[in-house]
Amino acid sequence: MNRIIVVGGGVAGMMAAIRAADRGKKVTILEKNSELGKKILITGNGRCNFTNEDMKSDYYMSSLRFTDDRTGEITREFVDKVLSGYNNIDFLDTLSGLGMSYYVREGYYYPKTDEARTFRDALESEIKRRDIEVVYNFNLRSIEKTSDGFLLSDKKREYHSGSIVIAAGGNAAPKTGSSGDCYYYLKKLGHNILEPQPALTTLKAAYPSDLQGVNALSSISLKIDNKIIRTEKGFIKYYKGMLSGIPVYQLSVEAIAALRQNSKVELIVDFATDTNLQNAMSLKGSTVREALYKSINPKIVDVILRDNNIDGEMLLGVVDESDIKHIIELFSNVNYEIIGFGGFDSAQATLGGVDIREINPDTMESRICKGLYMAGEIIDIVGRCGGYNIQWASSTAVIAGSNA
Ligand SMILES: Cc1cc2nc3c(=O)[nH]c(=O)nc-3n(C[C@H](O)[C@H](O)[C@H](O)COP(=O)(O)OP(=O)(O)OC[C@H]3O[C@@H](n4cnc5c(N)ncnc54)[C@H](O)[C@@H]3O)c2cc1C
């Protein structure tokens, strides 16, 4: 059969459909929403960071990492295979060929218009140019294996095809259409689905309400059972009782896995590194508070001084060296115990999904069910923030679209 059906019209679905159509296949996309690529519009704060200059398998994780792949070998091999099939350079070539302009800042790639819509529209116009059929408002309700392929149906319609690409996303940001319902159909066909969990999300900690809305540059370390695991730099955001911001998202996958194993999880926030605080504290005549304000968000300064009973009006020159050392240490070592995490509504990605051991990374075909291919977030792989997830969706999609 020359026909391919793609379930899901996100990045992965569109990229797979374009590739398959370029091979002369007759492609139909079945999409739950009334538009394509709804999630793309909210990526990268509306700017869509679609890939990264620094592309390595080390920046991806699967939930096997927390079960039987402790060394990360299976995950690394799988991701390396996929990236050797289609990587960031290939992706940039594709987008250039489609006439989309982009820019790079600190290794992160964005559309030159700085609008996520540009990326979405560039893919959508390729779907139209190739006459790819798109069936909107199609909420897949069953996948049946037939003697010569698959029968896909919603409540009213049926589509038949020799091979299918499942690109229906994971559970993250369900309001964009990806509510994880396709895991069920894949499980019914015999696949192992590793429990989906929110990834790249907020972490919950108790902090004074004065800090609501503060956004502060810092260096944040994840500590699990009293051992520092990793440090990330960037803005920490205090928002609605949660800790947020890219460095928190980057640490969230390991933090959540540890919380689920009842480990003690802390974030140690260092506001003093990479500042001129030491110089400010040596200027006789100004107050401790004035010196701290030169480097650290005033609300953070006020809260930490107050909670540690330190008089911010003390004059430098009069304060003992050991007290100054103690104050700087307080700002280098602010400890938040993590007591929860944001759900799928606030997550950017999903950890868990289809077991990578059941997918051939050279083709993205299921090892369990011949003729069924998978792409994107539905697979149990999550990348760091920085364009790695859209790259993943695109790499897996191009491989699936080349082989389905
Ligand atoms: C707020 C936010 C910001 C992000 N920012 C970035 C970023 O800057 N860079 C980056 O790399 N990644 C980012 N990501 C992650 C990235 O958006 C995803 O990893 C990527 O879009 C996944 O693509 P996908 O095509 O696999 O899935 P999705 O984009 O989720 O697409 C799946 C599609 O399948 C459809 N579907 C689902 N179920 C069915 C069904 N039963 N029947 C028919 N259709 C169905 C859905 O409606 C959806 O259109 C962000 C995510 C979020 C939520």
The ligand as an SDF file (V2000), in Angstrom:
LIG
                    3D

 53 58  0  0  0  0  0  0  0  0999 V2000
    5.2070   25.4160   27.4210 C   0  0  0  0  0  0  0  0  0  0  0  0
    6.1250   24.5570   26.5980 C   0  0  0  0  0  0  0  0  0  0  0  0
    7.2890   25.0990   26.0860 C   0  0  0  0  0  0  0  0  0  0  0  0
    8.1700   24.2940   25.3330 C   0  0  0  0  0  0  0  0  0  0  0  0
    9.2700   24.8760   24.7850 N   0  0  0  0  0  0  0  0  0  0  0  0
   10.1090   24.1310   24.0230 C   0  0  0  0  0  0  0  0  0  0  0  0
   11.2020   24.7280   23.3600 C   0  0  0  0  0  0  0  0  0  0  0  0
   11.3800   25.9590   23.3490 O   0  0  0  0  0  0  0  0  0  0  0  0
   12.0570   23.9040   22.6660 N   0  0  0  0  0  0  0  0  0  0  0  0
   11.8550   22.5450   22.5710 C   0  0  0  0  0  0  0  0  0  0  0  0
   12.6590   21.8470   21.9490 O   0  0  0  0  0  0  0  0  0  0  0  0
   10.7790   21.9670   23.1670 N   0  0  0  0  0  0  0  0  0  0  0  0
    9.9030   22.7270   23.8560 C   0  0  0  0  0  0  0  0  0  0  0  0
    8.8060   22.1340   24.4170 N   0  0  0  0  0  0  0  0  0  0  0  0
    8.5750   20.6830   24.2040 C   0  0  0  0  0  0  0  0  0  0  0  0
    8.0610   20.4360   22.7660 C   0  0  0  0  0  0  0  0  0  0  0  0
    7.0170   21.3440   22.4820 O   0  0  0  0  0  0  0  0  0  0  0  0
    7.5570   19.0110   22.5820 C   0  0  0  0  0  0  0  0  0  0  0  0
    8.5380   18.1010   22.9980 O   0  0  0  0  0  0  0  0  0  0  0  0
    7.2150   18.7270   21.1280 C   0  0  0  0  0  0  0  0  0  0  0  0
    6.3350   19.7050   20.6270 O   0  0  0  0  0  0  0  0  0  0  0  0
    6.5590   17.3510   21.0060 C   0  0  0  0  0  0  0  0  0  0  0  0
    6.1060   17.2010   19.6870 O   0  0  0  0  0  0  0  0  0  0  0  0
    5.1690   15.9750   19.2930 P   0  0  0  0  0  0  0  0  0  0  0  0
    4.7760   16.2370   17.8790 O   0  0  0  0  0  0  0  0  0  0  0  0
    5.7990   14.7070   19.6610 O   0  0  0  0  0  0  0  0  0  0  0  0
    3.8930   16.1220   20.2390 O   0  0  0  0  0  0  0  0  0  0  0  0
    2.7540   17.2590   20.3140 P   0  0  0  0  0  0  0  0  0  0  0  0
    3.2850   18.5720   19.9110 O   0  0  0  0  0  0  0  0  0  0  0  0
    2.1510   17.1220   21.6440 O   0  0  0  0  0  0  0  0  0  0  0  0
    1.7330   16.8220   19.1860 O   0  0  0  0  0  0  0  0  0  0  0  0
    0.8940   15.7130   19.3250 C   0  0  0  0  0  0  0  0  0  0  0  0
   -0.3570   15.9490   18.5020 C   0  0  0  0  0  0  0  0  0  0  0  0
   -1.1580   14.7630   18.5270 O   0  0  0  0  0  0  0  0  0  0  0  0
   -2.5030   15.1190   18.6750 C   0  0  0  0  0  0  0  0  0  0  0  0
   -3.2060   14.0060   19.3130 N   0  0  0  0  0  0  0  0  0  0  0  0
   -3.0630   13.5390   20.5790 C   0  0  0  0  0  0  0  0  0  0  0  0
   -3.9000   12.5200   20.8100 N   0  0  0  0  0  0  0  0  0  0  0  0
   -4.5910   12.3240   19.6650 C   0  0  0  0  0  0  0  0  0  0  0  0
   -5.6380   11.4440   19.2960 C   0  0  0  0  0  0  0  0  0  0  0  0
   -6.1380   10.5390   20.1620 N   0  0  0  0  0  0  0  0  0  0  0  0
   -6.1530   11.5380   18.0420 N   0  0  0  0  0  0  0  0  0  0  0  0
   -5.6610   12.4480   17.1460 C   0  0  0  0  0  0  0  0  0  0  0  0
   -4.6880   13.3130   17.4560 N   0  0  0  0  0  0  0  0  0  0  0  0
   -4.1640   13.2560   18.7060 C   0  0  0  0  0  0  0  0  0  0  0  0
   -2.4630   16.3570   19.5470 C   0  0  0  0  0  0  0  0  0  0  0  0
   -3.6280   17.1400   19.4090 O   0  0  0  0  0  0  0  0  0  0  0  0
   -1.1990   17.0700   19.0520 C   0  0  0  0  0  0  0  0  0  0  0  0
   -1.5030   17.9910   18.0180 O   0  0  0  0  0  0  0  0  0  0  0  0
    7.8790   22.9110   25.1360 C   0  0  0  0  0  0  0  0  0  0  0  0
    6.6950   22.3840   25.6400 C   0  0  0  0  0  0  0  0  0  0  0  0
    5.8100   23.1840   26.3460 C   0  0  0  0  0  0  0  0  0  0  0  0
    4.5180   22.5990   26.8560 C   0  0  0  0  0  0  0  0  0  0  0  0
  1  2  1  0
  2  3  1  0
  2 52  2  0
  3  4  2  0
  4  5  1  0
  4 50  1  0
  5  6  2  0
  6  7  1  0
  6 13  1  0
  7  8  2  0
  7  9  1  0
  9 10  1  0
 10 11  2  0
 10 12  1  0
 12 13  2  0
 13 14  1  0
 14 15  1  0
 14 50  1  0
 15 16  1  0
 16 17  1  0
 16 18  1  0
 18 19  1  0
 18 20  1  0
 20 21  1  0
 20 22  1  0
 22 23  1  0
 23 24  1  0
 24 25  2  0
 24 26  1  0
 24 27  1  0
 27 28  1  0
 28 29  2  0
 28 30  1  0
 28 31  1  0
 31 32  1  0
 32 33  1  0
 33 34  1  0
 33 48  1  0
 34 35  1  0
 35 36  1  0
 35 46  1  0
 36 37  1  0
 36 45  1  0
 37 38  2  0
 38 39  1  0
 39 40  1  0
 39 45  2  0
 40 41  1  0
 40 42  2  0
 42 43  1  0
 43 44  2  0
 44 45  1  0
 46 47  1  0
 46 48  1  0
 48 49  1  0
 50 51  2  0
 51 52  1  0
 52 53  1  0
M  END
$$$$
